[in-house]
């Protein structure tokens, strides 16, 4: 760690950066929160979304012309292997791709809606291998393969889905020609996810930059030239953001070694809590944990000579070649006082509304630009045994008043001109949502919003109607293993019957309901799994939920299962040695169930249930092998909806 940097400015200038890749339809909120907070504290603060800028540069006409040249060079080699279908299709249609890329992006940005008519005609866009997915809908000759999803209308939605397939075809070309690690929502994820050693990242960063790297680094230097920061804050919410962030840091350090670079975000908070790898500090100067407001204030005070290096807060530094943890005890900034996030400086008119998976809840994630806001910091329940309840983003619950929240909402609407909100809480507190709905109604503030909740009995039909009247359009929540025995073991605090009644109350209020589902939890048997699917079938059948997705349980070192495995009947595998990331941990479950095999049938069933298919058939039919008969009574959910049991 160097001494405090000499600065020609009394107040340091700060640039917060979103690194590739997060999502393309709306900015990841971390920089908006930090920029708004720092401005409220009197610091000149700006932000840039280099993930979006990278994609727009790559898929511009100029970027595509370069991709064509690189694809032609690759295909002109002497390999005896024939061209892949991806590359062959692209090279056969290059002129059409070059002619359609700019108008297609304009359509996805909402700047040319009339193009939808040409796109849905299926003669405008070149179609590559990704369009073969339409064949799985088994349309008979002469039928529309997307009729089940969009009906006779839905022109814009159809066009957005087809345009998304078009971009996915191009992304496949990028993977073959430029970088096999490229993804729209994550980039080089395997280099960082639960990676105990820094070696894979170090090797990748030492390699000669490919064109994606060069483009990203040029964009980073252009952002620095625009904003002239003294400090750059790199937000890495996911493993798929780490490589991009360090490529950005690498470019800035080489060109502007005086700029101080700070790494933080969800990935750091989760996986780098035991960081001991000094090589990371070849790229960044500081690594901070948990909510960024207090650590950043401490660093900026140090930069101004107002505090010593020993009084930094939740910050890793490198001193004399070794990583040192500095954590001066200082309270976090109360959630009521963190200020209003700002999207000023981000190109809100250039984000891409994509429609990839034909899942009613997935479109909320990828389609439309939602203002992301938090109702409360942390989780009010913080007991679920699969969750990282020991970490600050879960364990430190801190709510703001409804008046403060609506003040923030109204300020954001005034700034962005957009009234859609995604409340990004782990589980929004029902008490806070009730007060928020009442305050929105009292002021006559019209917004649309969605978020995540626990399906607890506090959500009565009356409250669900009030939430709908306040603008709630969708709710997601965890049904998880859909087994009362396992729900009790994981301390979820709900029962299947209770979830049925709560989700039906939301649905009856006109709110779309998505259920997070989990399989592979410790001690879960095949019988538990088939019974869980039967509960899910009945929930779809009775209109309690409209969307769902099965996730495979992963044990983490910060969860109750990871910290007390014997209470859950499992034995943890030793963590591999290393000084870098630590999160996922393997375990031995004596039940010996092949959960991967079961997962195929579970996902197939829910995919069909979302389309109203197979709701009356035996749940065993979704599996390619023998399964036990369900022990759930066929009318369990129907009786739960009219009863008053647990």
N, C-alpha and C positions, 0 to 999 in steps of 0.2 A: 504494500500500500504506500502510495506516494504522499507527500505532504499536500496540504490543501492547495488546489490550483490557484495560481495568480489569475485574476480576472480584471479586464478593463472595465467591467460593468459592476455597478454596486449590487445589482440583483441578477443572479444567474438566469439565463434563458434556457427553457426546457422544451424538448421535443419528445413526445410519446409516440411510439411506432407500433402498429399492428403488423406482425411478421407473417409471411405465408406459412401454412394456409389455415384459415378459419372457416369463414363462409362468405358467399359472394352476394347474397341478397340484402345484407344489412351489416353495418359495422359491428365488430365485437366490442362490447361496452367498456372494456377496461380503460382504454385511453380516454374515452369520453368522461368517465368518472374522475380520473386523475387530472385531466386538463381542467375540468370544471372546478375541482377542489383547489388546484394550485392557483388558478386565477382568483378564486375567492380569497386566497392568502396573499395576493399582491404580486405573484410571480408571472412574468411573461411566459405563457405556455401555449404550445401549438401541438398539433397531432397530424399523423399521416397514416394512411392504410396502404402499405406497400404490397399486401396480398392482392388487393383489388387492382392496384396499378400494374403488378406483374402480369396478371391474367389479361388485362386490357392491352398491354403492350404485346404480349405473346400472340393474342388473337386479333390483332389489328391487321389491316391488309399488308402493311410492311412486314409485320412479324410472320404472317402466313407465307409471304413470298420467300422469306428466309427458310421457313420450314419446308417449302416445296423444294428449294435447292438442296437442302440437307437430305431430304428423302430421296431425291434423284441420285445424289452422290452415294447414298447407302445402297440403293437398288442397282447401281452400276458396277458393283463389285464382282468378284469372280467366285462367289460362294456357290456351290452346287445346289444349295437349298433354294426352293422356290420362294417367291415373295409371300409374306403372310397376307391373309385376307384384308387386314387393316391397311397395310401399305399399298397393296394392289388397288384397293378401292379408292384410296386417297389419290394415288398418282393418275388413275384413270379419270378423275373428276376434278383435277386441280383448278381448271378455269372456272368451274362452277363454284368451287369453294372461295376463290378470290373475288368472284362477283357478288357472293351472297354474305360474306362475313360481316361487313359494315352494317348493312340493313338489318341483319338478324340480331346483332348486338343492340342496335337502336330499338328494335322491337322488344327485346328482353329488358331493356332499360325503361320501357314505357314511353318511348318517344315517337313510336310509329305503330300505333295499334292497328291501323288498316292493313298492315302487311299480313295479319293473321289469315285473311281470306286466301292469300296465295300460298301460305305455308300449309294450311289444312288441305289444300288441293293436291298435295303430295307431288307437285311437279316443279316446285321452286327450289327446295333444298336438295343438295346431293345427299343420297342415303347410303351410309356405310353399314358395317356389320351390326352396329347397335340397333338398327331398325328391325333386325330379325326378331327382337324381343316382342314385337307386335304379333308375331305369328303364334305365340303361346296362348293367345286368347281364343284360338281355335274357331275363328269366324268361318262360317260356311261361305262358299263362293257367292260373291255379290253382297255379302254383309259387311258392315263397318266394324273393323276389329276393335275400335275404341268406344263403340256405342255403350257398352256396359259401364264405362267410366265417366263419359261426358254426356250421354244422351243425345237428343236431337240438337240441343243448343251447345253451350259451352265452347263457343268458337275460340275465345282467347285462351282458355285452358288447354284445348287440344293443340293449338299452335305452340303454346309455351312448352308442352310436353315434347312435341316433335323437334322444336328448336333445341331443347335440352339434349335429346338424343344426338342431334347434329354436333353439339359441343362435345359430348362424350366421345363421339367418333374422333374428333380432332385431338382430344386428350389422349386417346389411345395411340394416335400417331406420335404425339410428343413423347409418350413413354417408349415407343419403339426407336425413335430417331434421336432424341435428346437426352432423356433421363428416365430410366425405368422406375424411379421412385416418385414421379410426379403424380399428384392427385389434386382435385379441386378443393377438397376439405382437409387434406393433410399432405405433407410433403416430407418424404424420407422419414416416416414415422418410426420405422424399425431401428433407426440409428439411436433413438432416445428412449423409447418406451421400455420401462423397467430394465434399463441397460446398466448393469453394475459397473461396467468399465467405460471410460471415455475413449478408448482406442478407436472404435468404429467412427465416431464423430471426428476425432482428430485426423484419421486417415482420409475421410471424405473432404474435410476442410483443407487438407494439405494438397489434395489433387488439383490438377489444372482446372480452373473454372470452365464449366460448359456454358452454352449460350444462355440457359436459364439463370445460372449463377451470375454471369456477366450483366444480364439485363437487370436482375435484382440489385446488384451492387451499383450499377449506374443510377437506378432510381433512388437508392439510398443517398448517394452523393448529391443528386439533384435536390432531394429534400433538405439536406444539410445546407446546400447553397441558398435555398429559398429562405430558410428559417434561422440560419446562423446560430445554432444552439451551443451552449456551454455543456449541457447535459443531454444525453439521449436515454430514454427509458424504453426498454424492449420488453413488450408483453408477450409471454409464451404460455397461453392457456392450455395447450395440448402438446403431446409429444411430437405431433406433426408440424409444430411451429418452431422447434428448437433449431433444426439445421438452417432454416431460412434466417432466423434471428442471428445466428452466429456468423453466417455469410455477410449479413448487413454490418455486424460489429466489426468483422475483419476488414471490410472496405473502409469503414469510418476510421478505424484505428490507424490504418496505413496512410490515409490522406490527411487526417486531422488528429494526431496523437494527443493533443491537449484536451480533446473532448472526453468527458467522463461518461462511461456507459454503465447502466444499471440493468440487471436482468431480474425479472420477477414474473408473477402470474401463477395461474393454477397449477401448471406442471411443476414449477419450482416449489410451490407450497406443499405439493403432495410427494414428489419423488426425490427432491434434493435436500431433505431436512437433515441428513447426515453427511453432507457434502465434505469430502476431504481431498478432492482432485484439484491440484494447483494449476493444471494446464488450462482449465476453463478460464482462468484469469489472464491468459494470453489474449483473450478476446474481449472480456468485460472487466470493469474495475470493481464492481460490487454485485452481490447477489442478495436480494432481500426476500424475507418470508412474510406470508400472510398479508393482511390488508396493507396497502402500500402507503397510505397517507402519512402515518407517523414516521416510518423509516425514511421516506423521501424528505420530509421536513427536516429530520435530523441531518441527513446528508447535505442538504442545501445550507443548513446553518453551519455545518463544518466547512463547506466551501467558502462561506462568507467570514470565516474566522470567529464564529460565535459560539462554537463548542469544540471540544477536543475529539480526537478520533476514538477515544475510549468511551465516549458517550453516544456512539451510534446505537440505533435500535434495530434489533432482529436483522443483522447484516453480516454476511460472510465477506471477508477480505483476504488478500494474500499478503503475508508479511514474512520477509526473509525466506521465501520459497515455500512456505507452508500456509494452509488455509486456517484462518482464525475466525471464530464466532464472537461477535460483539453484540451484546444485548443489554444496554442500559435500561433499567426498569422505568418504564414511562407508560402511562395509560394510553390506549388507542383513542383516536378522535371519535366521539360519540356519533352514532349513525344519524342522529338528528342534525348534526353539524357538518356532515361531509359535503354539503352543498348540492347543487343541481348539476348533473352531467351535461356536457355540451357537445354537440356534434359540429360546432363551428370549425371550418377548415377541412372537413371531410366532404367528398363529392357525392352528396346524397342522390343526385340525379343520374349517377353512373353505375349504381349497383344493379346486379342482374337478378331478376325474378325467375328462378328456375323451377321446373316441375318434373322431378326425376322419378321417384317412387310414387306409384299411384296408390298412396296411402293417405287417407283423409287428414291424419295428424302430421305426417311428414311435410305436407305442403306448408304448414305453419312455420316450419323451420327454414324452408328453402325458397318460399314464394312470398314476395312482398317485403317492404322495408318496415320493420317493426322497431319502434323506440324501445330499447331494453332498459328496464328499471327494476330496482329491488324494493320490495315492500318492507323487508326487515333483514338485518344482517344475521346470518346463522340460522339454525333450525330450533324451533321451540320444543320439538319432541326429543331429538338427539339421543335416541335409544336403539335404533335399528342395528342389529348385530352385523349386517353386511356393509354398513356405511362407515366412512372415516370420521366417526363421532369424536375422536380425540383431537382432531385438527381444528384450528381456529375458525375456518369458514363454516363449520358445522357447530362447534361447541359454544362459541360466543354469540349468544342470542341478544340482539339489540334492536328494538323497534323504534320507528318514528311515528309521530302523530298523524292522523288522517289529514289534518290541515296542512302539515308540512308536505305530505305526499302529493296532495292535489295542487299545492303551490308549485311543486316540481313538475307535475304533469302539465299544468297550464303553461309554465315557462318553456317546456320542451316543445309543446304544440306551437307556441308562438314563434319559436326559433326554426323549427323544421317544416311547419305547415302540414304535418302528418299526425293523424290521431290514433294510429295503431300502436298498442303497447304490449310487450312481452315481459311479464313479471318473472324474473329469472331466479327467484328463490328456490332453494332446495325443497321447501314445503311452506307455502305462504300461510301464515296463521289465520284461521277462520275469524278470530276476533278482529284482527287488523283489516281483513277483507270486508267484513261487515261494516266497520266504521268508514272504510274507504268508499264503499258503495253509497252509504248514506251521505257522505260529504260531496261526492260527485253529483248525486241527485239534488242535494240542497243548492249547489251552485249552478246547476244546469249545465255541467261540463259533459260534452258528448265525446266519448272515446270508444274504441273497441279494444278488448284486452283478453289475454289468455295467460295461463300459468300452471304451475305444478302445486298440488295439494296432497295431504293425507286424506283418504276417504273415511273420515271420522264422523261420528253421529252428530256432531255440531252442525254439519251441513244438512239442515232440515229442508224440506220442500219450500218453506217460506224464505229461508236464506238464499237458496238456489235461485228463486224467482227474483229476489232483490239483486243478486249478483248479475243475473241476466239483464235486468232493467238498467243496471249501471254500465253495461257494455260488454259483459263477459260472453265470449263466443266459443271458447273451448277450454277444457280442463284436462290435465293429465295427472295420473297418480299411480301409486304402486299397489297392485294386487299381489305382485311378486309370485310366490309359489302356489297361491290359491289352494292352500291346505291349512285348516285351522291348527293342526298339530305344529306344522312348520312355521306358521305365522306367529304362534305363541313362542316358539323357540327363537325366532329372530326378533322378538320383542317389537313387532310391528304395531301392536296396539289396536288391531282391527280384526274382525272375523269376516268370513266369506259372506255370511248373511247380511252383515252390516254394510259391506261394500256393495252388495246388490241393491240395498235400499238407497244408499247415498248416490250411487251412479244413476239409478233410475230417477232420482229427484233432479239431478243435473240434466239428464236427457229430457225429462218432461218439461223442463224450463227452456228447452231449445238450445242447450249447450252441448257441443260435441264432446264426447268423453273418450279419452285414450287411456288404456291400461298398460302400465309397464309390467311385464311378466318375467319371471325368473325360473330357471331350471338348473339343476346341479347343486343345489344347496346341501350342506352337510346332512347326512343320514337320509336324504330324499331317495325313496325307493321307486321302482317301476310302477308299483301300485299308486304311490303318491302322485306320480306324473300323469298317469292316465286319468286319475280322479280330478287332478287340476284341470286337465283339458276338458273334462265333462262340465266342470263349473264354468269354464270360459265359454263353452258352447252355449250353455243355458243363458249366460249373461248377454251374449249376442242375440240369441233367439228372442229374448224378452225386451230387447231394445234398451238395455242398461248401458252398454258400451257400443261404440261404433268403430273403434280402432284399437289395435293392440300390437305389441311386439314382444317376442321372447328374447331375453338376454341370458347368456350363460353366466352363472355365478363365478366371480373371480374373488379370491381371498386376497386382501391387502394387509400390509403390516400394521396399518393404523386403525383397523376395524376390531371390534370385539372378538370376532372369530380369529383374526390374526394374532390378537394379544392374549386370548384365553382359549386355545383350540380344544383343550380337553373338555370344556363345558359343552362343546358341540360334537363331541364324539369323533374328532379327527386328529391326525398327527401331521404337523407341519414338516415340509421338507426343508433342509438347510438352505439358506440364501447363498447364492454364489458369491465368492469374494469380490470386492471391488470398492472403489472410492467415489463412485458417481451416483447413479440413480438407484433407488430402492423403493419398490411399491408392491408389485404382485408377488405372491408367495404360493408355491405349490403345496398340496396337502394330500394325504392318503385317507380315503374314506373307506372304512371296512365294508360298506354295502357293496362295493365293487360294480356299481351300475355304469353302463356305457352311455353316459349322458350325451355324447356327441351324436350317437346313432339316434337317440330319442329326439334330439333337437331338430332333425330334418322333418320328422312328422309333425312336431309341434308348430313349426313355422309354416308348413304347408297348410295345416288346418286353419290357422288364424288368417292367412292370406285369403283363403276361400271364404271364411266367415265374414270378412270385411266386405265381400262382394255378394253376400247373401247366398252363398253356395254351400250345400252340404250340412245345413243347420239341423236337419232331421236325421242324419245318418249316424250310425254307431261311431264313436270317436276312434275305435281301434282300426277303422278302415284307412286312416291317414298314415299308418305305419306299414312298412314292407316286411314286417316280421310279426310273429305271434305276440300279442299283448294280453294281459289279464283283463277280464271284464270289470268295468267301473263299479265301484261300490257306492257311488253317489246316487241318491234317489232321483229319478227322472224329473220330478217336479219340485226339486229342492228350491230353486230360485223363485218359482212361481209362488210357493208357500211363504218364502221369506219376505216377498214383497207385500203380502197381506197380513203377515204375522207381526208379533212384537217380541220375538226372541232375541238372542244375543246377536 
